[in-house]
Amino acid sequence: MTSLPIDLPEGFIPTISNGDSVSVGQILAKKDTPQDEVINIMQALNVSRKEAKRILKKGPGERIGPGDVIALNKSFFGKVKGKITSQISGIILRYERDTGNLYVRTDITPSSLELISPVAGVVSLCNNREIQIETNDAYVSKGIALGSTGEGTLHILKESFDENGSDNVLYYLDRRLEGKIVLVHTITRDLVIKGESIGVTGFLGVSIGNQEVDYLEKSGVKLPVLEIADELVIKLQAWENKNVIIDIANKAIVLRS
């Protein structure tokens, strides 16, 4: 039995309690629909009511996304004195000339307002910060975790555990491993780079060097990379060719049938 910790994002309220049995896909916590975002153009750019209207680059009914310029204040000679750039996606509802407020209806998806259980089990801890589930459907690691959550069929690259084949691990990493979570002995930057190029969906490994970690962090790796203990390698052998999820946030390997 594994105790799987799940952090509660800010604003989420648990829908379960200690001792509850939960199933895969059950809602663990919910977040209220956020209110419309409000940007005060006058205050943000320190301009008058008349200037605020002039420098607006987006109007009611227009869609905006991250990076879009909402307002741009330039001098007479074209020098940029200030600008407002959107950090969200949504549709502009209205602009109030008197107050300088610009209202944006943010894009909301149901999944962004619900925290779903990845496993079946029993809730052993539930508070405003964390939920813990006792389960047989996951293993938790204390090792290094990089990238983002990924899913795929588990493949154990046995050559990487063989003294005679460990020097040629890259050779055995080929197109056959597309869509696979690959378990190797030692994770290297070269493995991750090649794996990403051929469609590998994640790496598990017993060790990863500090220099490799530094490189992958600086390169902004998206592929999930998780360092695990030796004993987990033995346990995962029974899950080869089955679907697994590398949950980077919780440093967990979630087992699927």
VENLIN-V173969 format. One record per helix or strand of 3 or more residues. SS is the DSSP state (H for helix, E for strand). FROM is the first residue (numbers start at 1). TO is the last residue. Records with the same first field share a line. If there is no record, write none. Layout:
SS = FROM-TO ; FROM-TO
This chain:
E = 2-7 ; 12-14 ; 27-31 ; 37-40 ; 69-74 ; 80-85 ; 90-95 ; 101-106 ; 114-116 ; 121-126 ; 130-135 ; 138-140 ; 150-156 ; 180-187 ; 202-208 ; 224-227 ; 243-247 ; 252-255
H = 41-45 ; 49-55 ; 110-113 ; 158-161 ; 166-172 ; 175-177 ; 189-198 ; 210-218 ; 230-239
